[in-house]
Amino acid sequence: MMLFAGRVQDYQVTGLFRDGEGRSVCEERICHNMSKKEAKMDMQMYILRAYSNSIDLDRPIKINCSPVTKSRVAEY
């Protein structure tokens, strides 16, 4: 169990993409108790489900993921 203790934490994940009309859209979430890879995949699936009718699939989805410190969690 201690082997994976450092990898699972809270992440602030930001997804940047364009809608069908070319406008930039920024979606931000906090993912709790996940690895960085899981947080990125979760955000990508969320964006594809939530914006399935309006997302421009010809442009890439950029996902930024950064660890959340205890003081930043209190803000949300």
Steps between C-alpha positions, in 0.01 A plus 500: 500500500784742574632451148215700346447751781687783325323461168140532619400852597271789402561676168370821348431414137437755226377405155539741208322437171301671224132465428349451155497877435870540582461662844738395776346318794672442835363243745653462847444229762655353812555123486536332840711194589626421151829460322600770253429270206153412636419869557593588140298210358202588722506860378522394136201266540305773683563751220405253228175411681400851608584674171428216256269717286720808479868395518727535197658154471748617235687703765680341794379514859776642720493381859713653775525320832660634819500365857277676750644601835295489821453879505365504142243231582358720777425772241261271312 
